[in-house]
Amino acid sequence: MSQPPPTQAKILIVGAGPTGLATAVSLIKHGIAVHDIVVVDSVLSGQNTSRAVVIHSATIEALESIGCFAKLDAAGIRMQEMRVQDGNGSPFLVNDFSSLHPYTKFPYACIISQAHTELELNRELEALGGQVFRPLKAVGMKPVGNGLQVSFETGQIITAQYVIAADGARSVIRSVAGISFVDPQGLDREKSGDPRISQIILADITFDSSLDHIFPVDPYTGALSICPDGLFLTFPLAHPKVQSTLYGATEPIYRIGFSVHLTKGEAPSHPGLEVLQKYVDGHGPPVLSSDPSRNPNKPVHLKKVYWSTRFRTHSAIADTFFRRIRGDTEQENGGVVMLVGDAAHIHPPIGGQGMNLGLRDAIGLGATVAKHIQSKDANNDSNLQMLQDFAKERHEKASKQIVMTKRFAWFVGSLMNPWSIPYWVVYVMGNISFFKKMLVWQLSGLGNR
Ligand SMILES: Cc1cc2nc3c(=O)[nH]c(=O)nc-3n(C[C@H](O)[C@H](O)[C@H](O)COP(=O)(O)OP(=O)(O)OC[C@H]3O[C@@H](n4cnc5c(N)ncnc54)[C@H](O)[C@@H]3O)c2cc1C
């Protein structure tokens, strides 16, 4: 850490992932002085990974409202089309994002690695005079006078009136604030997901030969293949043809993602080339296989793995996104905790909604806290209603998002079982314009900003 953080702040943001950074930028853009905000993170910079790769229209609009989208747009790839297809590549549903044209200036999804999104948000924060203090891991919090005192592993202490918990799914701030985090339907973690699709592997990789004929970038096409053994996602993540500079690579990089049935045991946490190749050959679409008996026309091999991870999905939501924490005496007014992003809600990555909802929470939270601070009597308790209303509204949106994601998960899970929804039904539905538009609308977030 180059310089120690201040011991006092009006607003302390714990966590500098996408939502912590976006909250900080939004606060400043809505008129809060940089010196009133302290942002901390437990890890050194550059340790965040690829993870989320899709920014949907509603989130693009929100990022643009705080001047943070143009650079992401320039570095990313515009996705017009996402196919849902069977294992042999026959599409039965095409999500056409251009159908959003009447409703938004941004009728596409931006494909870009989360590491890059965080990099650009961090650059914007620095350009505004802010910085992230690292490594500082929050371990405790208690009310002191007119604020909350957050303590760190290093022994440092920062007191703030507002503490924003942007510290991810395992949020320490949420836990020390005594806020629960459970599946909204009360399911326990093990039962919260479909065993066929709740263990997922993601990887950013290259192939040894061009796949431009299957997954072109202009117009852009990605695909979710419903294979007999699970789901298999493939799409171009970076391509020299469209100025994307991810990992400094000069060849196309693809994001692959697939489910591994829980009965097959726990997959390796960071699978390497050989393991990934085995999975791709074993239950990916034949066109991606290196096995000539499955892919006689042109076997392809994985060439390089830039990043990979295995994770289990489940859903959870905090019981509240707002908590006033008071001290034991009348004089100890304490302070306010607000939850944002994964600290507030998590759900399976189907549809790529997690970071999107988190970024929209964050940008709205920045505007609301700024408005609250700028209001005439910010210290008056009745004035906290503004923050409570915002938290309630975001809670409703997150609950809605979890229900929607569970429906998506059920839908794609059902496609794996031809007895549940025959392909022809989906094929017929996939050709009904209203159904197609509704699906894209849901994915875009425009109906759940
Ligand atoms: C493997 C994987 C794949 C995903 N894929 C997708 C996808 O395709 N699409 C999508 O939309 N979403 C996806 N997500 C979800 C997405 O990554 C999250 O929704 C997003 O990162 C949430 O951002 P956040 O800022 O709320 O939390 P995080 O990104 O988790 O950031 C939290 C930050 O807080 C810091 N921190 C944690 N604890 C402390 C502490 N005690 N003190 C100080 N700092 C702390 C961490 O270092 C981190 O920088 C994926 C997630 C994972 C894990």
The ligand as an SDF file (V2000), in Angstrom:
LIG
                    3D

 53 58  0  0  0  0  0  0  0  0999 V2000
  -16.7030  -18.0940  -11.9160 C   0  0  0  0  0  0  0  0  0  0  0  0
  -17.7220  -17.0030  -12.0280 C   0  0  0  0  0  0  0  0  0  0  0  0
  -18.3250  -16.7520  -13.2630 C   0  0  0  0  0  0  0  0  0  0  0  0
  -19.2600  -15.7400  -13.3950 C   0  0  0  0  0  0  0  0  0  0  0  0
  -19.8190  -15.5100  -14.6150 N   0  0  0  0  0  0  0  0  0  0  0  0
  -20.7130  -14.4940  -14.7480 C   0  0  0  0  0  0  0  0  0  0  0  0
  -21.2890  -14.1650  -16.0080 C   0  0  0  0  0  0  0  0  0  0  0  0
  -21.0200  -14.8070  -17.0180 O   0  0  0  0  0  0  0  0  0  0  0  0
  -22.1270  -13.1000  -16.0750 N   0  0  0  0  0  0  0  0  0  0  0  0
  -22.4490  -12.3290  -14.9670 C   0  0  0  0  0  0  0  0  0  0  0  0
  -23.1810  -11.3190  -15.0860 O   0  0  0  0  0  0  0  0  0  0  0  0
  -21.9350  -12.6380  -13.7700 N   0  0  0  0  0  0  0  0  0  0  0  0
  -21.0770  -13.6770  -13.6390 C   0  0  0  0  0  0  0  0  0  0  0  0
  -20.5420  -13.9600  -12.4430 N   0  0  0  0  0  0  0  0  0  0  0  0
  -20.9160  -13.1290  -11.3300 C   0  0  0  0  0  0  0  0  0  0  0  0
  -20.0930  -11.8620  -11.3350 C   0  0  0  0  0  0  0  0  0  0  0  0
  -18.7290  -12.1840  -11.4290 O   0  0  0  0  0  0  0  0  0  0  0  0
  -20.4300  -11.1370  -10.0570 C   0  0  0  0  0  0  0  0  0  0  0  0
  -21.8180  -10.8750  -10.0650 O   0  0  0  0  0  0  0  0  0  0  0  0
  -19.6590   -9.8450   -9.9120 C   0  0  0  0  0  0  0  0  0  0  0  0
  -18.2890  -10.0700   -9.7730 O   0  0  0  0  0  0  0  0  0  0  0  0
  -20.1630   -9.1140   -8.6510 C   0  0  0  0  0  0  0  0  0  0  0  0
  -19.3870   -7.9940   -8.4380 O   0  0  0  0  0  0  0  0  0  0  0  0
  -19.1880   -7.4440   -6.9640 P   0  0  0  0  0  0  0  0  0  0  0  0
  -18.3540   -6.2100   -7.1300 O   0  0  0  0  0  0  0  0  0  0  0  0
  -20.4840   -7.3390   -6.2710 O   0  0  0  0  0  0  0  0  0  0  0  0
  -18.3740   -8.5770   -6.1840 O   0  0  0  0  0  0  0  0  0  0  0  0
  -16.9360   -9.1640   -6.4820 P   0  0  0  0  0  0  0  0  0  0  0  0
  -16.6220   -9.1300   -7.9230 O   0  0  0  0  0  0  0  0  0  0  0  0
  -16.8850  -10.4760   -5.7870 O   0  0  0  0  0  0  0  0  0  0  0  0
  -15.9600   -8.1420   -5.7740 O   0  0  0  0  0  0  0  0  0  0  0  0
  -15.8290   -8.0840   -4.3830 C   0  0  0  0  0  0  0  0  0  0  0  0
  -14.5320   -7.3800   -4.0550 C   0  0  0  0  0  0  0  0  0  0  0  0
  -14.4640   -7.2470   -2.6400 O   0  0  0  0  0  0  0  0  0  0  0  0
  -13.1840   -7.6300   -2.1870 C   0  0  0  0  0  0  0  0  0  0  0  0
  -13.3610   -8.1380   -0.8300 N   0  0  0  0  0  0  0  0  0  0  0  0
  -13.9350   -9.2970   -0.4500 C   0  0  0  0  0  0  0  0  0  0  0  0
  -13.9490   -9.4010    0.8990 N   0  0  0  0  0  0  0  0  0  0  0  0
  -13.3690   -8.2710    1.3700 C   0  0  0  0  0  0  0  0  0  0  0  0
  -13.0840   -7.7840    2.6750 C   0  0  0  0  0  0  0  0  0  0  0  0
  -13.4120   -8.5030    3.7520 N   0  0  0  0  0  0  0  0  0  0  0  0
  -12.4750   -6.5890    2.8030 N   0  0  0  0  0  0  0  0  0  0  0  0
  -12.1470   -5.8630    1.7000 C   0  0  0  0  0  0  0  0  0  0  0  0
  -12.3890   -6.2690    0.4430 N   0  0  0  0  0  0  0  0  0  0  0  0
  -12.9950   -7.4580    0.2760 C   0  0  0  0  0  0  0  0  0  0  0  0
  -12.7160   -8.6810   -3.1930 C   0  0  0  0  0  0  0  0  0  0  0  0
  -11.2990   -8.7450   -3.2440 O   0  0  0  0  0  0  0  0  0  0  0  0
  -13.3130   -8.1700   -4.4870 C   0  0  0  0  0  0  0  0  0  0  0  0
  -12.4350   -7.3310   -5.2030 O   0  0  0  0  0  0  0  0  0  0  0  0
  -19.6190  -14.9800  -12.2740 C   0  0  0  0  0  0  0  0  0  0  0  0
  -19.0280  -15.2340  -11.0450 C   0  0  0  0  0  0  0  0  0  0  0  0
  -18.0970  -16.2420  -10.9140 C   0  0  0  0  0  0  0  0  0  0  0  0
  -17.4700  -16.5220   -9.5720 C   0  0  0  0  0  0  0  0  0  0  0  0
  1  2  1  0
  2  3  1  0
  2 52  2  0
  3  4  2  0
  4  5  1  0
  4 50  1  0
  5  6  2  0
  6  7  1  0
  6 13  1  0
  7  8  2  0
  7  9  1  0
  9 10  1  0
 10 11  2  0
 10 12  1  0
 12 13  2  0
 13 14  1  0
 14 15  1  0
 14 50  1  0
 15 16  1  0
 16 17  1  0
 16 18  1  0
 18 19  1  0
 18 20  1  0
 20 21  1  0
 20 22  1  0
 22 23  1  0
 23 24  1  0
 24 25  2  0
 24 26  1  0
 24 27  1  0
 27 28  1  0
 28 29  2  0
 28 30  1  0
 28 31  1  0
 31 32  1  0
 32 33  1  0
 33 34  1  0
 33 48  1  0
 34 35  1  0
 35 36  1  0
 35 46  1  0
 36 37  1  0
 36 45  1  0
 37 38  2  0
 38 39  1  0
 39 40  1  0
 39 45  2  0
 40 41  1  0
 40 42  2  0
 42 43  1  0
 43 44  2  0
 44 45  1  0
 46 47  1  0
 46 48  1  0
 48 49  1  0
 50 51  2  0
 51 52  1  0
 52 53  1  0
M  END
$$$$
